[in-house]
Amino acid sequence: MIKWHRDIWEIFADIILEEAICIPTNGYVKSNGQAVMGRGVAKQATRRIPGIQKILGKAIVQNGNIVQVVYPGVIAFPTKPAFGVCALDKSNVVSHWRDNAKSGQGVPGWAMLSDLALISASLDQLEELQQEKGWGRVYLPRPGCGAGGLDWEKQVRPLCEQTGDWLIVVTRPSRDVLL
């Protein structure tokens, strides 16, 4: 893993055919067939790639909540499930939705905290896809660390460090974050 301090969309504008960017996603698809892409890089993608919510929604319905190409040079990178069950203390639900959640009941994936096991599986799938496609570099915002609520240093960085130098973890230049 290599670390860069650069805007993911500047990278997207400059990538070549042998490269791709990742968008952290969840597996929830609304009744209209659109994936929920309400925060972070996923929300930014909705402003830059017309119809991506519908494209991702269709891909999730057809293939499941897996790492997959959803647009040329753009990969969906699942960090949250489609659905989850609210813990007794609501600790697995994002803070802004805890008042709506009920212990022991179902919660839409977008309202869950990111799942480390899913991130680990996504990293494995991403490596397989990177090798299959022959991409030299794949750029990934810190998965699960924004709207996903995970801690980069303690929880996610150790998983990303197990990858090769083909993975470039990107953080926005406007943040004062140590990578």
C-alpha positions in Angstrom: 0.0 0.0 0.0 1.2 3.5 -0.9 -0.4 6.6 0.6 -1.2 9.8 -1.3 -2.6 13.1 -0.2 -4.7 14.2 -3.3 -8.3 14.7 -4.3 -9.7 11.4 -5.7 -11.5 13.3 -8.5 -8.3 14.9 -9.7 -6.8 11.4 -9.9 -9.9 10.2 -11.8 -9.4 13.0 -14.4 -5.8 11.9 -14.9 -6.1 8.1 -14.8 -5.1 6.0 -17.8 -6.6 2.7 -19.0 -4.4 0.7 -16.7 -5.7 2.5 -13.5 -9.0 2.8 -11.6 -10.5 4.6 -8.6 -12.7 3.0 -6.0 -15.9 4.4 -4.5 -16.8 3.1 -1.0 -20.3 1.7 -1.2 -23.0 -0.2 0.7 -25.3 -2.9 -0.6 -28.6 -1.2 -0.1 -30.8 -0.8 -3.3 -34.0 1.3 -3.1 -37.3 0.2 -4.6 -36.6 2.4 -7.6 -33.5 0.4 -8.4 -31.0 3.0 -7.3 -28.2 2.3 -4.9 -27.9 4.7 -1.9 -24.9 6.9 -2.4 -25.6 9.6 0.1 -22.3 10.6 1.6 -18.6 11.0 1.0 -17.0 10.0 -2.3 -20.1 8.0 -3.3 -22.2 11.2 -3.1 -19.5 13.1 -5.0 -19.7 10.4 -7.7 -23.5 11.1 -8.2 -22.6 14.7 -9.1 -19.9 13.7 -11.6 -21.2 10.5 -13.2 -24.8 10.8 -14.4 -27.0 7.8 -13.5 -24.4 6.1 -11.4 -26.9 5.3 -8.6 -29.0 3.3 -11.1 -25.9 1.6 -12.6 -24.6 0.6 -9.2 -28.1 -0.5 -8.1 -28.4 -2.8 -11.1 -24.9 -4.2 -10.6 -25.7 -5.0 -6.9 -29.0 -6.7 -7.9 -27.3 -8.8 -10.6 -24.0 -9.6 -8.9 -24.4 -8.9 -5.2 -22.6 -6.5 -2.9 -19.1 -7.2 -4.3 -16.2 -5.3 -5.7 -17.1 -4.6 -9.3 -16.5 -2.1 -12.2 -19.6 0.2 -12.4 -18.2 2.8 -14.9 -15.0 3.0 -16.9 -12.2 3.5 -14.4 -14.6 3.3 -11.4 -15.0 0.4 -9.0 -17.6 -0.1 -6.3 -15.8 -1.1 -3.1 -18.3 -2.4 -0.5 -17.7 -1.3 3.1 -21.3 -1.8 4.4 -23.8 -4.6 4.0 -27.2 -4.3 2.3 -28.9 -4.7 5.7 -27.9 -5.4 9.3 -29.4 -5.9 12.7 -29.1 -3.2 15.3 -27.0 -4.1 18.3 -28.5 -3.8 21.8 -26.4 -0.7 22.4 -26.9 0.6 18.8 -23.1 0.7 18.5 -23.2 -0.7 15.0 -25.4 2.1 13.6 -24.1 5.4 12.4 -24.6 8.2 15.0 -27.0 10.3 12.9 -29.4 7.4 12.6 -29.3 5.9 16.1 -32.5 7.6 17.2 -34.3 5.8 14.4 -32.8 2.4 15.1 -34.3 -0.2 17.4 -32.2 -2.8 19.1 -32.6 -6.2 17.5 -34.4 -4.9 14.4 -33.3 -4.6 10.8 -31.4 -1.5 9.7 -30.6 -0.5 6.1 -27.0 -1.0 5.2 -26.3 2.7 4.6 -27.2 3.3 8.3 -24.8 0.7 9.6 -21.2 1.3 10.5 -18.7 -0.1 8.0 -17.8 -3.8 8.5 -14.1 -4.7 8.9 -14.8 -8.3 7.6 -16.5 -6.8 4.5 -13.6 -4.4 3.9 -11.1 -7.2 4.2 -13.1 -9.3 1.7 -13.4 -6.3 -0.6 -9.6 -5.8 -0.5 -9.2 -9.5 -1.5 -11.7 -9.1 -4.4 -10.1 -5.8 -5.4 -6.7 -7.5 -5.7 -8.2 -10.3 -7.8 -9.8 -7.7 -10.1 -6.6 -5.7 -10.3 -4.7 -8.7 -11.4 -7.4 -9.8 -13.9 -7.6 -6.4 -15.5 -3.8 -5.8 -15.3 -4.2 -2.4 -13.6 -0.9 -0.9 -12.4 -2.6 1.3 -9.8 -5.9 1.4 -8.0 -6.8 4.4 -5.9 -9.0 4.0 -2.8 -10.2 6.6 -0.3 -9.7 5.4 3.3 -12.5 2.7 3.2 -15.1 2.9 6.0 -13.5 5.8 7.7 -15.8 8.7 6.7 -19.5 7.9 6.9 -18.6 4.4 7.9 -17.4 5.5 11.3 -14.2 3.3 11.5 -10.8 4.4 12.8 -8.2 4.5 10.1 -5.1 4.0 12.3 -6.5 1.3 14.6 -8.9 -0.6 12.4 -8.5 -0.1 8.7 -4.9 0.8 8.0 -3.6 -2.6 9.1 -5.9 -4.3 6.6 -4.8 -2.0 3.7 -1.1 -2.4 4.6 -1.4 -6.1 3.7 -1.9 -5.2 0.0 0.8 -4.5 -2.6 2.1 -1.3 -4.0 -0.6 -1.3 -6.6 -3.1 0.1 -4.0 -2.9 3.8 -3.5 -4.8 5.0 -0.4 -5.9 8.6 -1.0 -7.0 11.2 1.4 -8.2 14.7 0.5 -5.5 17.5 0.7 -7.8 19.7 2.7 -7.7 17.3 5.7 -5.0 17.4 8.3 -4.6 13.7 8.5 -1.6 11.6 9.0 -1.4 8.6 6.6 
